[in-house]
Amino acid sequence: MRALFHHSVHEPPPSSEPVANDFPKIAGAEIAASTYGKRVAGDFYDSLRVGPERVLFGLLDVAGRRENNQKVLSVATEMFRTLGTELFSRADFNEAEAMIELCHRLNLGLMEAAGGVISCPAFLGCYHEKFGTLCYTNAGHIPGLMRDSSGIIELASTGLPLGLFSHATSDAPTVGLANGAALLLVSRGVVEGRCKSDKAEDQEFGLERVKERLQAEPSQKAQTVAASILGAVGEFTCQPLVPDDMTALVFVRDA
């Protein structure tokens, strides 16, 4: 396979490059992420423990090339970690309200850092280990795909991308993850990966192919599933990749 995968443990990048935390250990579950090739745009993912029974994670896609959006990426990184810890580690709080507030404050912070409008689709989730539930918000992001024994369902957008309107809001529903369920998040670059050939000129990989690969993947290991998705889109692209980040983040409940 000609793809070069980068997993959740990376070589040290330049000092201005946001660095994802090591993913936390999760009781009865695991999380992993991979990227395909060199990062050139605005994908950012992270996960951290925000309480004795809660783990927060997210995949964001800041508009622009990486050499131009470092400031916004750094702000997004810092705010995700500090606000996430602040909002979700309180003794008595409502998960949905905390998620909505996190989105609202991230939205304002990104606009301030950019000095105006900047599009940032984002999928943020908070997993509760004891109950096996996920409170999430999808701010204009590619739908999350949740696979269990009954098939695959889409966790569609619940609001506009971050960074566009100062008063934008996003809903924060909660879903249950059955034992063996897997949640897949992919960046826009995965869905828009193109194959240029005589047989499939300008054809995109598309969300349906992502679903098919997820449904066909037998592994219950998060890292294996992430690599499988990126391997499929890598094989689909018939020429050297047109620069755009390709990222897959996978959360699996295994107990």
Phi and psi restraints in degrees (value plus and minus 20) as a CYANA .aco file:
   2 ARG   PHI    -104.9   -64.9
   2 ARG   PSI     -24.3    15.7
   3 ALA   PHI     -92.5   -52.5
   3 ALA   PSI     129.1   169.1
   4 LEU   PHI    -133.3   -93.3
   4 LEU   PSI      96.7   136.7
   5 PHE   PHI    -116.8   -76.8
   5 PHE   PSI     123.7   163.7
   6 HIS   PHI    -140.3  -100.3
   6 HIS   PSI     105.7   145.7
   7 HIS   PHI    -118.6   -78.6
   7 HIS   PSI    -186.9  -146.9
   8 SER   PHI     -90.4   -50.4
   8 SER   PSI     -31.7     8.3
   9 VAL   PHI    -128.3   -88.3
   9 VAL   PSI      96.2   136.2
  10 HIS   PHI    -133.6   -93.6
  10 HIS   PSI     138.7   178.7
  11 GLU   PHI     -87.2   -47.2
  11 GLU   PSI     129.2   169.2
  12 PRO   PHI     -80.0   -40.0
  12 PRO   PSI     101.9   141.9
  13 PRO   PHI    -106.5   -66.5
  13 PRO   PSI     159.7   199.7
  14 PRO   PHI     -76.6   -36.6
  14 PRO   PSI     136.9   176.9
  15 SER   PHI     -81.8   -41.8
  15 SER   PSI     -45.2    -5.2
  16 SER   PHI    -102.3   -62.3
  16 SER   PSI     -29.8    10.2
  17 GLU   PHI    -102.2   -62.2
  17 GLU   PSI     103.9   143.9
  18 PRO   PHI     -79.7   -39.7
  18 PRO   PSI     120.0   160.0
  19 VAL   PHI    -136.9   -96.9
  19 VAL   PSI     106.8   146.8
  20 ALA   PHI     -90.8   -50.8
  20 ALA   PSI     121.2   161.2
  21 ASN   PHI     -83.3   -43.3
  21 ASN   PSI     136.1   176.1
  22 ASP   PHI     -81.9   -41.9
  22 ASP   PSI     114.1   154.1
  23 PHE   PHI     -86.3   -46.3
  23 PHE   PSI     119.8   159.8
  24 PRO   PHI     -93.8   -53.8
  24 PRO   PSI     137.2   177.2
  25 LYS   PHI     -93.1   -53.1
  25 LYS   PSI     117.8   157.8
  26 ILE   PHI    -147.3  -107.3
  26 ILE   PSI     108.1   148.1
  27 ALA   PHI     -84.7   -44.7
  27 ALA   PSI     100.2   140.2
  28 GLY   PHI      53.1    93.1
  28 GLY   PSI      -4.0    36.0
  29 ALA   PHI    -179.7  -139.7
  29 ALA   PSI     149.6   189.6
  30 GLU   PHI    -170.8  -130.8
  30 GLU   PSI     137.8   177.8
  31 ILE   PHI    -156.4  -116.4
  31 ILE   PSI     123.6   163.6
  32 ALA   PHI    -174.0  -134.0
  32 ALA   PSI     142.3   182.3
  33 ALA   PHI    -167.4  -127.4
  33 ALA   PSI     132.2   172.2
  34 SER   PHI    -159.4  -119.4
  34 SER   PSI     131.7   171.7
  35 THR   PHI    -141.9  -101.9
  35 THR   PSI     133.7   173.7
  36 TYR   PHI    -126.5   -86.5
  36 TYR   PSI      98.9   138.9
  37 GLY   PHI      52.7    92.7
  37 GLY   PSI    -184.9  -144.9
  38 LYS   PHI     -99.4   -59.4
  38 LYS   PSI     119.0   159.0
  39 ARG   PHI     -94.3   -54.3
  39 ARG   PSI     105.6   145.6
  40 VAL   PHI    -147.2  -107.2
  40 VAL   PSI     -31.7     8.3
  41 ALA   PHI    -141.0  -101.0
  41 ALA   PSI    -154.5  -114.5
  42 GLY   PHI    -139.9   -99.9
  42 GLY   PSI       3.4    43.4
  43 ASP   PHI     -87.6   -47.6
  43 ASP   PSI     118.7   158.7
  44 PHE   PHI    -166.9  -126.9
  44 PHE   PSI     111.8   151.8
  45 TYR   PHI    -151.9  -111.9
  45 TYR   PSI     135.2   175.2
  46 ASP   PHI    -183.1  -143.1
  46 ASP   PSI     142.5   182.5
  47 SER   PHI    -174.8  -134.8
  47 SER   PSI     120.4   160.4
  48 LEU   PHI    -172.2  -132.2
  48 LEU   PSI     132.6   172.6
  49 ARG   PHI    -100.3   -60.3
  49 ARG   PSI     108.9   148.9
  50 VAL   PHI    -136.5   -96.5
  50 VAL   PSI     -11.7    28.3
  51 GLY   PHI     159.1   199.1
  51 GLY   PSI     153.9   193.9
  52 PRO   PHI     -78.9   -38.9
  52 PRO   PSI     -48.4    -8.4
  53 GLU   PHI    -147.6  -107.6
  53 GLU   PSI      -9.3    30.7
  54 ARG   PHI    -148.8  -108.8
  54 ARG   PSI     120.0   160.0
  55 VAL   PHI    -147.4  -107.4
  55 VAL   PSI     109.7   149.7
  56 LEU   PHI    -123.0   -83.0
  56 LEU   PSI     118.9   158.9
  57 PHE   PHI    -165.8  -125.8
  57 PHE   PSI     141.9   181.9
  58 GLY   PHI    -183.7  -143.7
  58 GLY   PSI     135.3   175.3
  59 LEU   PHI    -148.8  -108.8
  59 LEU   PSI      99.7   139.7
  60 LEU   PHI    -139.7   -99.7
  60 LEU   PSI     132.3   172.3
  61 ASP   PHI    -153.1  -113.1
  61 ASP   PSI      70.1   110.1
  62 VAL   PHI     -96.4   -56.4
  62 VAL   PSI     111.3   151.3
  63 ALA   PHI     -84.2   -44.2
  63 ALA   PSI     129.4   169.4
  64 GLY   PHI      85.1   125.1
  64 GLY   PSI     147.9   187.9
  65 ARG   PHI    -100.5   -60.5
  65 ARG   PSI     133.0   173.0
  66 ARG   PHI     -83.6   -43.6
  66 ARG   PSI     -51.3   -11.3
  67 GLU   PHI     -91.4   -51.4
  67 GLU   PSI     -35.1     4.9
  68 ASN   PHI    -128.0   -88.0
  68 ASN   PSI     -36.5     3.5
  69 ASN   PHI    -134.0   -94.0
  69 ASN   PSI       1.2    41.2
  70 GLN   PHI     -79.0   -39.0
  70 GLN   PSI     -60.3   -20.3
  71 LYS   PHI     -82.1   -42.1
  71 LYS   PSI     -66.0   -26.0
  72 VAL   PHI     -86.7   -46.7
  72 VAL   PSI     -60.8   -20.8
  73 LEU   PHI     -80.7   -40.7
  73 LEU   PSI     -61.8   -21.8
  74 SER   PHI     -84.9   -44.9
  74 SER   PSI     -61.2   -21.2
  75 VAL   PHI     -84.2   -44.2
  75 VAL   PSI     -64.0   -24.0
  76 ALA   PHI     -79.8   -39.8
  76 ALA   PSI     -62.5   -22.5
  77 THR   PHI     -80.4   -40.4
  77 THR   PSI     -72.0   -32.0
  78 GLU   PHI     -84.7   -44.7
  78 GLU   PSI     -62.6   -22.6
  79 MET   PHI     -87.6   -47.6
  79 MET   PSI     -60.6   -20.6
  80 PHE   PHI     -77.7   -37.7
  80 PHE   PSI     -63.8   -23.8
  81 ARG   PHI     -94.0   -54.0
  81 ARG   PSI     -67.7   -27.7
  82 THR   PHI     -92.6   -52.6
  82 THR   PSI     -66.1   -26.1
  83 LEU   PHI     -88.8   -48.8
  83 LEU   PSI     -59.2   -19.2
  84 GLY   PHI     -79.7   -39.7
  84 GLY   PSI     -65.3   -25.3
  85 THR   PHI     -83.9   -43.9
  85 THR   PSI     -63.0   -23.0
  86 GLU   PHI     -83.6   -43.6
  86 GLU   PSI     -66.7   -26.7
  87 LEU   PHI     -99.8   -59.8
  87 LEU   PSI     -51.3   -11.3
  88 PHE   PHI    -123.5   -83.5
  88 PHE   PSI     -18.3    21.7
  89 SER   PHI    -127.7   -87.7
  89 SER   PSI     -11.1    28.9
  90 ARG   PHI     -88.0   -48.0
  90 ARG   PSI     134.4   174.4
  91 ALA   PHI     -86.7   -46.7
  91 ALA   PSI     -58.2   -18.2
  92 ASP   PHI    -158.0  -118.0
  92 ASP   PSI      88.1   128.1
  93 PHE   PHI    -173.0  -133.0
  93 PHE   PSI     144.6   184.6
  94 ASN   PHI    -121.6   -81.6
  94 ASN   PSI     102.7   142.7
  95 GLU   PHI     -79.2   -39.2
  95 GLU   PSI     -64.8   -24.8
  96 ALA   PHI     -82.8   -42.8
  96 ALA   PSI     -63.8   -23.8
  97 GLU   PHI     -84.1   -44.1
  97 GLU   PSI     -59.1   -19.1
  98 ALA   PHI     -84.5   -44.5
  98 ALA   PSI     -61.0   -21.0
  99 MET   PHI     -85.4   -45.4
  99 MET   PSI     -62.1   -22.1
 100 ILE   PHI     -83.9   -43.9
 100 ILE   PSI     -61.0   -21.0
 101 GLU   PHI     -87.2   -47.2
 101 GLU   PSI     -59.0   -19.0
 102 LEU   PHI     -79.5   -39.5
 102 LEU   PSI     -66.1   -26.1
 103 CYS   PHI     -81.8   -41.8
 103 CYS   PSI     -63.5   -23.5
 104 HIS   PHI     -82.6   -42.6
 104 HIS   PSI     -64.6   -24.6
 105 ARG   PHI     -94.0   -54.0
 105 ARG   PSI     -54.9   -14.9
 106 LEU   PHI     -82.0   -42.0
 106 LEU   PSI     -62.2   -22.2
 107 ASN   PHI     -76.6   -36.6
 107 ASN   PSI     -69.7   -29.7
 108 LEU   PHI     -87.1   -47.1
 108 LEU   PSI     -60.0   -20.0
 109 GLY   PHI     -84.4   -44.4
 109 GLY   PSI     -58.6   -18.6
 110 LEU   PHI     -87.3   -47.3
 110 LEU   PSI     -61.3   -21.3
 111 MET   PHI     -84.7   -44.7
 111 MET   PSI     -59.4   -19.4
 112 GLU   PHI     -85.8   -45.8
 112 GLU   PSI     -63.3   -23.3
 113 ALA   PHI     -85.0   -45.0
 113 ALA   PSI     -56.1   -16.1
 114 ALA   PHI    -101.9   -61.9
 114 ALA   PSI     -33.5     6.5
 115 GLY   PHI      50.3    90.3
 115 GLY   PSI       7.7    47.7
 116 GLY   PHI     136.0   176.0
 116 GLY   PSI    -169.3  -129.3
 117 VAL   PHI    -101.1   -61.1
 117 VAL   PSI     116.2   156.2
 118 ILE   PHI    -171.3  -131.3
 118 ILE   PSI     107.7   147.7
 119 SER   PHI     -99.1   -59.1
 119 SER   PSI     111.5   151.5
 120 CYS   PHI    -163.6  -123.6
 120 CYS   PSI      64.6   104.6
 121 PRO   PHI     -78.7   -38.7
 121 PRO   PSI     122.9   162.9
 122 ALA   PHI    -170.2  -130.2
 122 ALA   PSI     120.4   160.4
 123 PHE   PHI    -139.6   -99.6
 123 PHE   PSI      99.4   139.4
 124 LEU   PHI    -141.5  -101.5
 124 LEU   PSI     117.8   157.8
 125 GLY   PHI    -159.5  -119.5
 125 GLY   PSI     128.0   168.0
 126 CYS   PHI    -145.3  -105.3
 126 CYS   PSI      96.5   136.5
 127 TYR   PHI    -117.9   -77.9
 127 TYR   PSI     113.5   153.5
 128 HIS   PHI    -123.0   -83.0
 128 HIS   PSI      92.8   132.8
 129 GLU   PHI     -82.2   -42.2
 129 GLU   PSI     -60.9   -20.9
 130 LYS   PHI     -87.0   -47.0
 130 LYS   PSI     -62.0   -22.0
 131 PHE   PHI    -118.8   -78.8
 131 PHE   PSI     -32.4     7.6
 132 GLY   PHI      47.0    87.0
 132 GLY   PSI      13.4    53.4
 133 THR   PHI    -131.9   -91.9
 133 THR   PSI     135.5   175.5
 134 LEU   PHI    -147.4  -107.4
 134 LEU   PSI      96.7   136.7
 135 CYS   PHI    -114.0   -74.0
 135 CYS   PSI     107.6   147.6
 136 TYR   PHI    -161.6  -121.6
 136 TYR   PSI     143.7   183.7
 137 THR   PHI    -158.3  -118.3
 137 THR   PSI     121.2   161.2
 138 ASN   PHI    -140.0  -100.0
 138 ASN   PSI      77.8   117.8
 139 ALA   PHI    -110.2   -70.2
 139 ALA   PSI      60.9   100.9
 140 GLY   PHI      47.2    87.2
 140 GLY   PSI       1.7    41.7
 141 HIS   PHI    -111.3   -71.3
 141 HIS   PSI     143.6   183.6
 142 ILE   PHI     -73.0   -33.0
 142 ILE   PSI     116.5   156.5
 143 PRO   PHI     -74.3   -34.3
 143 PRO   PSI     118.5   158.5
 144 GLY   PHI     -90.7   -50.7
 144 GLY   PSI     124.7   164.7
 145 LEU   PHI    -133.1   -93.1
 145 LEU   PSI      97.3   137.3
 146 MET   PHI    -127.8   -87.8
 146 MET   PSI      98.8   138.8
 147 ARG   PHI    -128.0   -88.0
 147 ARG   PSI     110.1   150.1
 148 ASP   PHI    -162.2  -122.2
 148 ASP   PSI    -186.4  -146.4
 149 SER   PHI     -85.2   -45.2
 149 SER   PSI     -38.2     1.8
 150 SER   PHI    -111.4   -71.4
 150 SER   PSI     -27.0    13.0
 151 GLY   PHI     108.4   148.4
 151 GLY   PSI    -171.7  -131.7
 152 ILE   PHI    -142.6  -102.6
 152 ILE   PSI     112.8   152.8
 153 ILE   PHI    -139.7   -99.7
 153 ILE   PSI     132.3   172.3
 154 GLU   PHI    -114.5   -74.5
 154 GLU   PSI     113.0   153.0
 155 LEU   PHI    -117.6   -77.6
 155 LEU   PSI      70.4   110.4
 156 ALA   PHI     -97.2   -57.2
 156 ALA   PSI     156.0   196.0
 157 SER   PHI     -79.9   -39.9
 157 SER   PSI     117.2   157.2
 158 THR   PHI    -132.7   -92.7
 158 THR   PSI     -14.3    25.7
 159 GLY   PHI     159.0   199.0
 159 GLY   PSI    -199.2  -159.2
 160 LEU   PHI     -97.0   -57.0
 160 LEU   PSI     138.1   178.1
 161 PRO   PHI     -75.9   -35.9
 161 PRO   PSI     129.7   169.7
 162 LEU   PHI     -88.0   -48.0
 162 LEU   PSI     135.9   175.9
 163 GLY   PHI      67.9   107.9
 163 GLY   PSI     -15.9    24.1
 164 LEU   PHI    -123.9   -83.9
 164 LEU   PSI     -62.3   -22.3
 165 PHE   PHI    -154.2  -114.2
 165 PHE   PSI     112.3   152.3
 166 SER   PHI     -85.3   -45.3
 166 SER   PSI     -46.3    -6.3
 167 HIS   PHI    -128.4   -88.4
 167 HIS   PSI      -3.2    36.8
 168 ALA   PHI     -85.9   -45.9
 168 ALA   PSI     125.0   165.0
 169 THR   PHI    -146.2  -106.2
 169 THR   PSI     140.6   180.6
 170 SER   PHI    -161.5  -121.5
 170 SER   PSI     116.4   156.4
 171 ASP   PHI     -92.8   -52.8
 171 ASP   PSI     142.6   182.6
 172 ALA   PHI    -157.4  -117.4
 172 ALA   PSI      59.7    99.7
 173 PRO   PHI     -93.9   -53.9
 173 PRO   PSI     148.6   188.6
 174 THR   PHI    -144.3  -104.3
 174 THR   PSI     115.4   155.4
 175 VAL   PHI    -146.5  -106.5
 175 VAL   PSI     134.6   174.6
 176 GLY   PHI    -115.8   -75.8
 176 GLY   PSI     122.3   162.3
 177 LEU   PHI    -127.7   -87.7
 177 LEU   PSI      96.7   136.7
 178 ALA   PHI     -91.2   -51.2
 178 ALA   PSI     141.1   181.1
 179 ASN   PHI     -76.9   -36.9
 179 ASN   PSI     110.7   150.7
 180 GLY   PHI      67.8   107.8
 180 GLY   PSI     -24.2    15.8
 181 ALA   PHI     -91.2   -51.2
 181 ALA   PSI     127.9   167.9
 182 ALA   PHI    -148.9  -108.9
 182 ALA   PSI     116.1   156.1
 183 LEU   PHI    -130.5   -90.5
 183 LEU   PSI     105.4   145.4
 184 LEU   PHI    -133.9   -93.9
 184 LEU   PSI     108.6   148.6
 185 LEU   PHI    -136.6   -96.6
 185 LEU   PSI     111.6   151.6
 186 VAL   PHI    -147.7  -107.7
 186 VAL   PSI     130.8   170.8
 187 SER   PHI    -102.6   -62.6
 187 SER   PSI     148.1   188.1
 188 ARG   PHI     -78.1   -38.1
 188 ARG   PSI     -54.3   -14.3
 189 GLY   PHI     -80.4   -40.4
 189 GLY   PSI     -50.8   -10.8
 190 VAL   PHI     -88.3   -48.3
 190 VAL   PSI     -69.2   -29.2
 191 VAL   PHI     -86.2   -46.2
 191 VAL   PSI     -54.3   -14.3
 192 GLU   PHI    -114.5   -74.5
 192 GLU   PSI     -13.2    26.8
 193 GLY   PHI     -76.6   -36.6
 193 GLY   PSI     111.7   151.7
 194 ARG   PHI    -132.0   -92.0
 194 ARG   PSI     128.7   168.7
 195 CYS   PHI    -135.9   -95.9
 195 CYS   PSI      95.0   135.0
 196 LYS   PHI    -128.7   -88.7
 196 LYS   PSI      86.7   126.7
 197 SER   PHI    -175.0  -135.0
 197 SER   PSI     155.9   195.9
 198 ASP   PHI     -84.1   -44.1
 198 ASP   PSI     -46.9    -6.9
 199 LYS   PHI    -110.2   -70.2
 199 LYS   PSI     -46.3    -6.3
 200 ALA   PHI    -165.3  -125.3
 200 ALA   PSI      41.0    81.0
 201 GLU   PHI     -84.9   -44.9
 201 GLU   PSI     107.5   147.5
 202 ASP   PHI      39.3    79.3
 202 ASP   PSI       2.6    42.6
 203 GLN   PHI    -102.1   -62.1
 203 GLN   PSI     112.1   152.1
 204 GLU   PHI    -104.9   -64.9
 204 GLU   PSI     132.0   172.0
 205 PHE   PHI     -80.9   -40.9
 205 PHE   PSI     -69.1   -29.1
 206 GLY   PHI      61.0   101.0
 206 GLY   PSI     138.1   178.1
 207 LEU   PHI     -88.6   -48.6
 207 LEU   PSI     -52.1   -12.1
 208 GLU   PHI     -83.8   -43.8
 208 GLU   PSI     -58.5   -18.5
 209 ARG   PHI     -88.0   -48.0
 209 ARG   PSI     -55.0   -15.0
 210 VAL   PHI     -80.6   -40.6
 210 VAL   PSI     -65.1   -25.1
 211 LYS   PHI     -80.5   -40.5
 211 LYS   PSI     -65.2   -25.2
 212 GLU   PHI     -81.3   -41.3
 212 GLU   PSI     -62.0   -22.0
 213 ARG   PHI     -86.9   -46.9
 213 ARG   PSI     -60.8   -20.8
 214 LEU   PHI     -83.9   -43.9
 214 LEU   PSI     -63.6   -23.6
 215 GLN   PHI     -85.5   -45.5
 215 GLN   PSI     -54.1   -14.1
 216 ALA   PHI    -103.4   -63.4
 216 ALA   PSI     -37.3     2.7
 217 GLU   PHI     -94.6   -54.6
 217 GLU   PSI      98.4   138.4
 218 PRO   PHI    -100.4   -60.4
 218 PRO   PSI     -38.8     1.2
 219 SER   PHI     -90.2   -50.2
 219 SER   PSI     127.6   167.6
 220 GLN   PHI    -125.7   -85.7
 220 GLN   PSI      -9.3    30.7
 221 LYS   PHI    -111.7   -71.7
 221 LYS   PSI     107.9   147.9
 222 ALA   PHI     -79.2   -39.2
 222 ALA   PSI     -64.9   -24.9
 223 GLN   PHI     -85.7   -45.7
 223 GLN   PSI     -57.1   -17.1
 224 THR   PHI     -86.1   -46.1
 224 THR   PSI     -61.4   -21.4
 225 VAL   PHI     -84.0   -44.0
 225 VAL   PSI     -64.2   -24.2
 226 ALA   PHI     -80.2   -40.2
 226 ALA   PSI     -65.6   -25.6
 227 ALA   PHI     -85.1   -45.1
 227 ALA   PSI     -55.7   -15.7
 228 SER   PHI     -83.1   -43.1
 228 SER   PSI     -63.4   -23.4
 229 ILE   PHI     -83.2   -43.2
 229 ILE   PSI     -66.9   -26.9
 230 LEU   PHI     -90.5   -50.5
 230 LEU   PSI     -51.9   -11.9
 231 GLY   PHI     -82.5   -42.5
 231 GLY   PSI     -59.1   -19.1
 232 ALA   PHI     -85.7   -45.7
 232 ALA   PSI     -65.3   -25.3
 233 VAL   PHI     -90.7   -50.7
 233 VAL   PSI     -51.0   -11.0
 234 GLY   PHI     -84.4   -44.4
 234 GLY   PSI     -61.7   -21.7
 235 GLU   PHI     -89.5   -49.5
 235 GLU   PSI     -48.9    -8.9
 236 PHE   PHI     -90.7   -50.7
 236 PHE   PSI     -56.9   -16.9
 237 THR   PHI     -91.4   -51.4
 237 THR   PSI     106.2   146.2
 238 CYS   PHI    -114.2   -74.2
 238 CYS   PSI     -27.6    12.4
 239 GLN   PHI    -152.6  -112.6
 239 GLN   PSI     148.5   188.5
 240 PRO   PHI     -71.0   -31.0
 240 PRO   PSI     121.5   161.5
 241 LEU   PHI     -79.3   -39.3
 241 LEU   PSI     112.2   152.2
 242 VAL   PHI     -88.2   -48.2
 242 VAL   PSI     109.7   149.7
 243 PRO   PHI     -79.9   -39.9
 243 PRO   PSI      92.6   132.6
 244 ASP   PHI    -182.9  -142.9
 244 ASP   PSI     123.6   163.6
 245 ASP   PHI     -84.3   -44.3
 245 ASP   PSI     119.8   159.8
 246 MET   PHI    -144.7  -104.7
 246 MET   PSI      94.6   134.6
 247 THR   PHI    -152.8  -112.8
 247 THR   PSI     120.7   160.7
 248 ALA   PHI    -149.5  -109.5
 248 ALA   PSI     108.5   148.5
 249 LEU   PHI    -139.0   -99.0
 249 LEU   PSI     111.4   151.4
 250 VAL   PHI    -148.7  -108.7
 250 VAL   PSI     113.0   153.0
 251 PHE   PHI    -139.7   -99.7
 251 PHE   PSI     106.1   146.1
 252 VAL   PHI    -144.3  -104.3
 252 VAL   PSI     109.5   149.5
 253 ARG   PHI    -115.2   -75.2
 253 ARG   PSI      96.1   136.1
 254 ASP   PHI    -130.5   -90.5
 254 ASP   PSI     -14.9    25.1
